[in-house]
Amino acid sequence: MPYARTRLGRMFYIEHGASRHAGAPAVVLCHGYLFDNRQWDGQVGPLAKLGRVLVLDGPGHGKSEIPPRFSIEDHAEALTDLFRETGVDRVVMVGLSWGGMVAMRLALRHPAKVAALALLDTSAEAEPRRNVLKNRAFLSLHKHVGMPMGLFHRDVAPQMFGPDTLRDKKELVASAARNALGFSRLGVYQSGLAVVVHRTSVLDRIAQITAPTLVICGEDDAATVPEKSRNIAARIKGSRMVFIARSGHMTALEQPEAVNRELVPFVETALAGDARPGTHA
């Protein structure tokens, strides 16, 4: 299996496509919390026609190893370890939620490595204080005894999926639940501390990002509400903001065709080295 050694343990990745020319950026897909590389199944095919694509499992998720305690900044640095092992010099970073948080920090810490950013259903802000205690309790419960399936469907699924998906795509929701509850409980705990407890804000810093940026958000996102995406788009100069109808937090899964209509041309332009800034929505 393809693994890269990183400071957060061995990280699993799947490679698709091939670079069109020497020095072309690789497209790197980073999923959301409680998901894994399969979140991007609807995007991999179209993107692999454009160039080299690496789809990752985050620390403690999917087939990646359980990490030590870490921060999102540590995760961004771990990606540079993976890039070194896979021969990647520059990237088009595509990140949803947790993945978008890591992507922004990578762009801030290593701007020369980031050719473009696609930020889906994410936040540049700290976890709201009212959520931190609740999240700690959830993580502790899951670490020690696991999460009952009923609790996932009652409390987690409405944060992850929009009302249309919950009503019309029940097997998608059920599959997400089975996958999430199959991950290492310790891995989910360690990652959760980084993502939904100790996360700090970079909102006042992201104006430093100069890479072409596409911001996508589901109209019904309850986990990182549309205001969070608007705040990102307002601060990254030249970024373009797109809302996806009939979608909650997991736009790539809920409305893959609508996401691809925006994401694929953006990535194609970025790989061609001709990414042009758009306008704020």
C-alpha positions in Angstrom: 0.0 0.0 0.0 1.2 3.5 -0.7 2.3 5.2 2.5 4.5 8.3 3.2 6.4 8.7 6.4 5.5 11.9 8.1 6.0 13.5 11.6 2.4 12.4 12.4 3.0 8.8 11.4 2.6 7.0 8.1 0.1 8.7 6.0 -1.9 6.7 3.4 -2.5 8.1 -0.1 -3.8 7.0 -3.4 -2.4 8.3 -6.7 -4.3 8.9 -9.9 -3.4 10.4 -13.2 0.0 11.8 -14.2 1.6 15.2 -14.6 1.2 16.7 -18.0 4.7 18.2 -17.9 7.7 18.4 -15.6 7.2 20.8 -12.8 3.4 20.8 -13.0 1.7 21.0 -9.6 0.1 17.9 -8.2 -3.6 18.1 -7.1 -3.9 17.1 -3.5 -7.3 16.3 -2.0 -7.8 16.5 1.8 -11.0 15.3 3.3 -13.2 16.4 6.2 -13.2 15.1 9.8 -14.8 11.6 10.2 -14.3 10.9 6.5 -11.5 9.5 4.4 -10.2 9.5 0.8 -13.5 8.0 -0.4 -15.1 11.4 0.2 -13.6 12.5 -3.1 -14.8 9.5 -5.2 -17.0 11.9 -7.3 -14.1 14.2 -8.1 -11.1 11.9 -8.7 -12.0 10.8 -12.2 -12.4 14.3 -13.7 -9.4 15.7 -11.9 -7.1 12.8 -12.8 -7.8 13.7 -16.5 -6.0 17.0 -15.8 -2.9 15.8 -14.1 -1.4 14.0 -11.1 -3.8 13.6 -8.2 -2.9 12.5 -4.6 -5.9 11.6 -2.4 -4.9 11.4 1.3 -6.3 9.8 4.5 -5.8 12.3 7.3 -4.1 11.3 10.6 -6.1 8.7 12.5 -8.5 8.3 9.6 -8.9 5.6 6.9 -5.7 3.7 6.6 -3.4 6.3 8.0 -1.6 5.7 11.3 -2.8 7.0 14.7 -0.9 10.2 15.3 0.5 11.6 18.5 -1.1 14.8 19.8 -0.9 17.4 17.1 -2.2 20.7 15.9 -3.6 21.7 12.5 -0.3 23.5 11.9 1.6 20.2 12.6 -0.7 18.6 10.0 0.3 21.2 7.5 4.0 20.5 8.1 3.3 16.7 7.9 2.0 17.3 4.4 5.4 18.7 3.4 6.9 15.4 4.6 4.5 13.6 2.3 5.3 15.9 -0.6 9.0 15.3 -0.2 8.5 11.5 -0.2 6.3 11.6 -3.3 8.4 14.0 -5.3 5.9 16.9 -5.2 7.2 20.4 -5.4 4.0 22.5 -5.8 0.4 21.7 -5.3 -3.1 22.7 -6.0 -4.7 22.1 -2.6 -8.3 21.0 -2.5 -9.6 20.7 1.1 -13.0 20.3 2.6 -13.6 21.4 6.2 -10.6 19.9 8.1 -8.8 19.6 4.8 -9.4 23.3 4.0 -8.1 24.3 7.4 -4.9 22.5 6.7 -4.7 23.9 3.2 -4.9 27.5 4.5 -2.1 26.9 7.0 0.0 25.3 4.4 -0.4 28.3 2.1 0.5 30.6 5.0 3.6 28.6 6.0 4.8 27.5 2.6 3.4 29.9 0.0 5.9 28.9 -2.7 4.5 25.4 -2.6 0.9 26.3 -3.2 -0.2 27.1 -6.8 -3.9 27.4 -6.0 -6.4 26.7 -3.2 -9.9 25.3 -3.4 -11.5 25.6 0.1 -14.8 23.8 0.6 -17.1 24.2 3.6 -14.4 25.3 5.9 -13.5 28.0 8.4 -10.4 30.1 9.1 -11.7 30.8 12.6 -11.4 29.1 16.0 -14.0 26.6 17.0 -16.8 28.6 18.7 -16.4 28.6 22.4 -19.9 27.3 23.0 -18.9 24.1 21.0 -15.6 23.3 22.7 -17.0 21.7 25.9 -19.6 19.7 23.9 -16.9 18.5 21.5 -14.6 17.5 24.4 -17.4 15.4 25.9 -18.2 13.8 22.5 -14.6 12.9 21.9 -14.1 11.5 25.4 -17.2 9.4 25.1 -16.2 8.0 21.7 -12.6 7.4 22.8 -13.6 5.3 25.8 -16.8 3.5 24.7 -17.5 4.4 21.1 -20.3 6.2 19.5 -23.7 4.5 19.2 -25.1 4.5 15.7 -28.2 6.2 16.9 -26.2 9.1 18.3 -24.4 9.6 15.0 -27.7 9.8 13.1 -29.3 12.1 15.7 -26.4 14.5 16.4 -23.7 14.2 13.9 -25.4 13.5 10.6 -27.5 16.8 10.7 -24.2 18.7 11.1 -22.6 16.9 8.1 -25.5 16.7 5.7 -28.2 19.0 4.5 -32.0 18.3 4.9 -32.3 17.2 1.2 -29.6 14.6 1.6 -30.9 13.4 5.0 -34.3 12.9 3.3 -33.4 11.6 -0.2 -29.9 10.0 0.2 -30.3 7.8 3.2 -27.8 5.2 2.0 -25.1 7.9 1.6 -25.7 9.0 5.2 -25.7 5.4 6.5 -22.5 4.6 4.6 -20.8 7.7 6.1 -21.9 6.5 9.6 -20.5 3.0 9.1 -17.2 4.4 7.8 -16.7 7.0 10.6 -17.5 4.5 13.3 -15.0 2.0 11.8 -12.0 4.4 12.3 -9.7 4.0 15.2 -11.4 5.6 18.3 -8.0 7.0 19.5 -7.3 8.3 16.0 -10.6 10.1 15.9 -10.0 11.5 19.4 -6.5 12.8 18.6 -7.6 14.4 15.4 -10.8 15.8 17.0 -8.7 17.6 19.6 -6.8 19.4 16.8 -9.8 20.1 14.6 -12.8 20.9 16.9 -11.2 21.7 20.3 -7.8 23.4 20.1 -8.1 25.0 16.6 -6.9 28.6 16.6 -8.0 31.3 14.2 -6.0 32.3 11.1 -8.7 34.7 9.9 -6.6 37.8 10.6 -3.7 36.3 8.6 -5.2 34.8 5.4 -5.1 38.1 3.6 -1.4 37.2 3.2 -2.5 34.3 0.8 -1.9 35.3 -2.8 -2.6 31.9 -4.5 -5.7 31.9 -6.7 -8.5 30.7 -4.4 -12.0 29.2 -5.0 -14.3 29.1 -2.0 -17.2 26.7 -2.1 -20.0 26.2 0.5 -23.2 24.3 0.7 -26.2 26.6 1.2 -27.4 24.4 4.1 -24.0 23.9 5.8 -24.7 23.6 9.5 -21.1 22.7 10.6 -19.2 25.6 9.1 -22.0 28.0 8.3 -21.9 30.0 5.0 -20.8 33.1 7.0 -17.5 31.3 7.6 -16.9 30.9 3.9 -17.9 34.5 3.2 -15.3 35.6 5.8 -12.6 33.7 4.0 -13.6 35.0 0.5 -13.7 38.6 1.9 -10.1 38.4 3.1 -8.3 36.5 0.3 -7.9 39.0 -2.5 -9.3 37.9 -5.8 -11.0 34.8 -4.4 -14.3 33.5 -5.9 -17.2 32.4 -3.7 -19.7 29.8 -4.9 -22.7 28.4 -3.1 -24.0 24.9 -3.8 -27.8 24.5 -3.6 -29.4 21.6 -1.8 -26.2 20.7 0.1 -25.0 20.8 3.6 -21.4 20.5 4.9 -20.3 17.6 2.7 -20.8 19.2 -0.7 -18.3 16.9 -2.5 -20.5 13.9 -1.5 -24.0 15.5 -1.5 -23.8 17.4 -4.9 -20.7 16.1 -6.7 -21.7 17.3 -10.1 -22.4 20.8 -9.0 -19.0 20.9 -7.2 -17.2 19.5 -10.2 -18.7 22.3 -12.4 -16.8 24.8 -10.3 -13.8 22.8 -9.2 -12.7 21.1 -12.3 -12.3 24.3 -14.5 -10.6 26.0 -11.6 -8.0 23.3 -11.2 -7.5 23.0 -15.0 -6.7 26.7 -15.1 -4.4 26.5 -12.2 -2.5 23.6 -13.7 -2.2 25.5 -16.9 -0.4 28.2 -15.0 -3.0 30.8 -16.0 -5.2 31.0 -12.9 -7.0 34.3 -13.1 -8.5 36.0 -10.0 -12.3 36.1 -9.8 -14.6 38.3 -7.8 -16.2 38.1 -4.5 -19.8 36.9 -4.3 
